[in-house]
Structures are given as structure tokens and as C-alpha cells.
Amino acid sequence: MPRTHASTPTGRVLLTGFDPFDGDHVNPSWRAVQALHGRRILGRRIVAAQLPTEFGTSLRALSTLLDQLRPELVICVGQAGGRDAISLERVAINVDDAPIPDNAGAQPVDVPVAPGAPAAYFSGLPIKALLAALQREGLSAAVSQTAGTFVCNHVFYGLMHTLATHPGLRHTRGGFVHVPWLPGQGTPHMGLDDVVSGLRVLVRGALAAEAAVGVRVGGGATH
């Protein structure tokens, strides 16, 4: 991604979602973040933006947003059809290996997101604290060990690599979350109101000082 200029965070929170892909007419990630655009949570203004479901183009759009907004917090959100919970992604990996073409027809196989960069990055979000917060609200939530190898992981890795390498964003926290289909897209699904409520919980928890303290709750996987 292009270099982001040094600066201090501006008290804004950037939430990104994607446009529909693979024949869908709606993407719950965009619908949910759009519902929070312009709201304030713990004094910070939410800015929602839609990213294209395209390799390369999505990261260029994200880089522009980071440069313009210099946010305090970034949560990128994607659709995970077949999952029944809000999924807090733990690890971004440095590979594009697309099982289907993106919206521009690209289908990279075993291509690094960022050549020469680290193999993986952990999320910058306090995922165990956020998991506990979502569950306290009665929302279905889980820690996910993989964001796949499609455009969602591409954006997740690109975000974390940028936050790790550019001094202007050294105080910015970021990560990636997957949400289920909406009713009408398939099963399992989650209502839009619950997805939006979950994002509010995530933003509030990630901004709150106490969320930075490690929370020891189970979130691992056997496979």
C-alpha cells in the first residue's frame, strides 16, 4: 500500500464494509457499517466506507481512507456466508489464493499480499475482551483463526501491514470482523439489527481502556 504520512489520530473510527459479490445483491458488512455512519461512540465519530471486493483496488481505497482520516480505530468488516456468529479474526496471512474471481474477474493463486513482508500479523483488537463483551449482550460471537484467502484476508493483512510499518499510524488500532448472512441470503443468518448492535459493542470495547487488559476466555479451535 502507498505510504501514509505521519500524523496523530483524529478521534475518528473507520468502519469498512464490502460491496456485494459472487452473485449476491446485498452485503451485510456494508449494510451494518453504513447504519453507524456519522454516529458517535465514546466521543468518537464513526466514518463508514465501502471497499470494492477486488484484490489490489480494495487496499488502494483503504490506504486513501487511512491517509485522509488518520483514524484512532479501524475495524474492517466482511461477509462470511455459512458462519452463524460475529467472528473476531485472530490472524491475517500474507497470501491471496482466491477460490472464486473477485468483482473485477481476478483470481490470484498463491500470490503474496505484500511481497517480502511478514508471513502473518495478529489482530490489533483485544479479541478476547470483545468476545466476552459480545456474549454479555447475548450476541452470537466467536474467535476465528482464519479470515480465508480471499479479499477479506487481503484487506485484513494489508491493514495490519500498514499499521505496523507506517509511523503516522503507530497509535491506530485495527482488525477484521466477519458477520453472517442476512435473512434471505441463506442459512445460518443474523438480523441486521443484531449485526449493528454487535459493531457498536466492538467499537465501544476497543476504545475503552479496560478492553486493552487481557481477558482469559476460551476461543481456540481443534481444527
Buried (B, 14 or more C-beta within 10 A) or exposed (E): BEEBEEEEBBBBBBBBBBBBBBEBEBBBBBBBBBBBEEBEBEEBBBBBBBBBBBBBBBBBBBBBBBBBBBBBBBBBBBBBBEBBBBBBBBBBBBBBBBEEBBBEEBBBEEBBBBEEBBEEBEBBBBBBBBBBBBBEEEBBBBBBEBBBBBBBBBBBBBBBBBBBBBEBBEEBBBBBBBBBBBEEBEEEBBEBEBBBBBBBBBBBBBBBEEBEEEBEEEBEEEE
